[in-house]
């Protein structure tokens, strides 16, 4: 007999049948969108009349008259890279949650390879790292030695060079709903870049050239007249962009896994790896990937892409790996990550309460202690205990001031 209760809950949780303007779907999207940001004034203002606001959003989506609200832009420094982030208002985040969670993600996810670990529920960067270790162990068991190579692939300015025409052909292959397609086209079109400063020749070939949004933001605003737009680039911070990031190279993933039969292959956004016993095979594979990537409009970063021996020390997703001749996988954290963490601890300690600082540190330590040496763990704990006293002083200082 079919377990009706189980089947129904599973069916509804995947959201296959709910339209993006469905009232229940929008309410669920609203709860997810405000999670972690309900302290913001604009979110609190929305919460005061959320039923009326959701009703207005529902009507606009159903009639295909919804208009996006203005965004905010800010820059962050992440692992030595400067990233331009686009922040959206609560209304736009709600409809993006409804679109991605109800339609786009369930439609695309079943076509992704299992070893694609980014931005997927139940997976993530830890999943990808575990799969890499599993692949290394299986490789050793199959060949009985650590003689082999790993191809580490990285793309240059990945989100900046996702072509809108290629992306929409991919999405429309999996999404058939009229309202969802309309919102997808509207979202992607919003990411167009004003390139009015380009000459006619430059504009004609702009889709085939590497684009860097950090350089573009330094262009004189007077030259951006809105006459020419480049249909390439996605805004980091947009939820649709995250889904696009995991699905855009589906063609490359399928080629490596299915056509070339590479069993030990995985990808996390624009970082991927392939393990094989033949260096010549991986060199040929890299050339074929470069060719396919060129057809998609993305560029393989030849400076970061390399082929290494499994027995050597090589780095993937900020962790250093090595496969020994006994089959042991050695993992070491990137020392630069520890330095960055120590600096962050010193900056945040005076600003957080003791409980906040302790919870934050222990959460980080729990995710990284396995790849740290005993000395590294000890040094981090020593610094933590020293800074914890700073948090005590910072929380007690207002009371001392009042008493004095």
Secondary structure, DSSP 8 states (H G I E B T S, - for coil): ---HHHHHHHHHHHTSS--TT-HHHHHHHHHHHTTTTTTSHHHHHHHHTHHHHHHHHHHHHHTT-------EEEEEEETTEEEEEEE--HHHHHHHHHHIIIIIHHHHHTTS-TTB-TT-TT-SHHHHHHHHHHHHHHHHHHHSS---EEEEEEEETTGGG-BHHHHHHHHHHH---HHHHHHHHHHHHHT-EE-TTS-HHHHHTGGGS---HHHHTTS-GGG--SS-EESB---BT-HHHHHHHHHTTHHHHHIIIIIS--SSEEEETTEEEEEES-HHHHHHHHHHHHHHHHHHT-EE-TTT-EEEETTS-EEETTEEEEE-TTS-EEEEE-HHHHHHHHHHHHHHHTTS-HHHHHHHHHHHHHHHGGGS-HHHHHHHHHHHHHHHHHHHHHHHHHHHHHH-
